[in-house]
Amino acid sequence: MTIGLDLPRKILNAQTEARKPENIKEEDVGG
């Protein structure tokens, strides 16, 4: 398990969700 890559990945996802609140649900289901 690559925790080192998991952390920044979550940060990027959080920023993406913040920029597109309408896609948060779709991202959550797909991710």
Buried (B, 14 or more C-beta within 10 A) or exposed (E): EEEEEEEEEEEEBEEEBEEEEEEBEEEEEEE
